[in-house]
Amino acid sequence: MEKRQLKIGDKGYFHKTITEADVCAFAGVTGDFSRIHMDAEFAKTTRYGQRIVHGLLTSSFISTVMGMTMPGSGTVFMDEYVKFKAPVFFGDTITAEVTLSSVDERSRSYIGEFTGICKNQKGEVVVEATCHEMMPKEFFEIS
């Protein structure tokens, strides 16, 4: 495997339209069956007027980018600080964008700091995050 060349400012993306099946699968895996996500009649009585998608389902798209494209395979996700800025609704199309913002070089790896945002189809930011990822030097080179 050739080393992947990265530089500050590099970006990666993931797009997904969230379906009811996605929310049900997430609830099944995590055990979070909160009524705001699962009960349409209850959700009508809330400030949102409808069911909302789990915040962590939406923020997980940032992890998807980091593991699959930016920086990609061979990395280890170390931490994530997340702010939920706006609700996500069933049927929304979310675009996750991850940017390499800084790098700390260690003896055997780089520790990259990444900023992540998720936007809905209207361009509204629904999630902001700062994350750190370990990138082994055998797989990555930072220029």
C-alpha positions, 0 to 999 in steps of 0.5 A: 500500500502506497503512503497517502499524502495529506496536507492541512486543508484537505477535505473529505465528504459523505452524503446520505438521505436519512430514512425511517429504516436508518433511524429504526436500525440505529435505535435497534443497535443503540437501544435508544427508542426515545419517543422523539425519534420513534413516536410520531404522535408524541413528536407532534407535541414537541417543539419540532412538531415531528420526529427527529433523527438521533443526533449521534446518528447524524454526527456518526457521518463525520466518523464515516468520512474519517474512516473511509476517505479523510484521512481513511483506512489505517487510522484510529479515531481518538476523540470527538467533541460535538455540538448539535446546532439544529434538528435533523428530520426524516428525509433530510439529506446530510452532507458531512465535510471533514477538514484536516486542520492541524497535525502533531508529529509523533515518533510512529504516527501523526495525530491529526486534528480535524474539523467536521460539519454536517449540513442539511439539504438547505445548507444549514449546519446541523452538527459541528465537531472537532476530532483527533485521529491517529495516522500511522506513518507507515500509511501516511505522509504529511506535507 
